[in-house]
């Protein structure tokens, strides 16, 4: 379909192009349009229906849409900002320079300006920045009839009409009413009499990861957001949470691979931006790896007596790194899903210790047989390698377990304590163990 659009655009066959754009699903259209240059997109947007323009623009990646909006006229910009859901508008404006945002908002109506500014003032990645202020709200003393009339009147301005949030005169959250309950209730019934109590809600300062965890735990599709005094200020819907889960998972994967996370998708990131995201950790890991070289240099004379020991250094380091990586990834994932906490540190460490014992015994037995019958080394050398292997695996799993838990307790992202970082630590430790064991058993 992308080629079809490009062909019609090149031929300036706008009449057919307009028809075909209107027949496409907006989600599919948004995905296709991100492959076009902004200058081409402006023409395509102007061929769409007004409602489709708003929906498609909201579906674009915020980084891309914040660049695209600069190609529109001021009138078109204001139209998009005013017609978009407030949270989507805030996402787009958040990526733009502050002076341009101020200039653009001044041209919007006062209500849009007030709502967008409210969201922009919240801390990034908080519930406040994630929520929308376009929700159905009504006073508890009002009736079912009042609620239905309100929903009919405000339908186009609301994120959803399936849920109606009930507040008191001070706008403190009192409960929630489902649309189906309104349809079957008596018109004269007070909303406070049919409202369900809300036990799960977010506070504006809550981290978006915590919000996502609550959605998953209670299997809900919508959540009210309140301020410190429990006054209703917005709602978060499941579509926003899906975006958060994808964003957080991507961020964790990059940190676990020793890459500084960036907001842009891979295909929109330049070579230099990719370089900047990767080089800091590579430099740090390279410098930290010099300790490994220093340890080998320190035992260089002793290694000369049993040169065969050098051949097994890569195997020991790789096995230790892999063992530590297995534990760290498992622990990091468990922490992100709130399956374990800092208070579980001893229980988790004991479990991983038992796993390490079993793994190390199996690895040592297999390696011992290999060393004797395939590599044909002496029994003492085989013992040195296998004892080192056992200790290394246990040590690696211990480090891979504790570091992420401690990092989270100290306020750091546990994903940073993943394979590359742990492998560097384990490499140094495994060499120290190796040469210590060799010195004792072989008399180096």
Secondary structure, DSSP 4 states (H G I P E B T S, - for coil): -HHHHHHHHHTT-HHHHHHHHHHS-HHHHHHHHTTS-HHHHHHHHHHS-HHHHHHHHHHS-HHHHHHHGGGS-HHHHHHHHHHS-HHHHHHHHHTS-HHHHHHHHHTS-HHHHHHHHHHHTSPTTBHHHH-BS---EEETTSBHHHHHHHHHHHGGG-S-SSEEEEE-TT-BEEEEEEHHHHHHS-TT-BHHHHPBPP---EETTSBHHHHHHHHHHHT-SEEEEE-TT-BEEEEEEHHHHHHHHHHHHHHHHHHHTT----SS-GGGS-HHHHHHHHHHHHHHHHHHHHHHHHHHHHTHHHHHHTGGGGGGHHHHHHHHHHHHHHHHHHHHHHHHTTS--GGGHHHHHHHHHHHHHHHHHHHHHHHHHHHHHTS---HHHHHHHHHHHHHHHHHHHHHHHHHHHHHHHTTS-GGGSSHHHHHHHHHHHHHHHHHHHHHHHH--
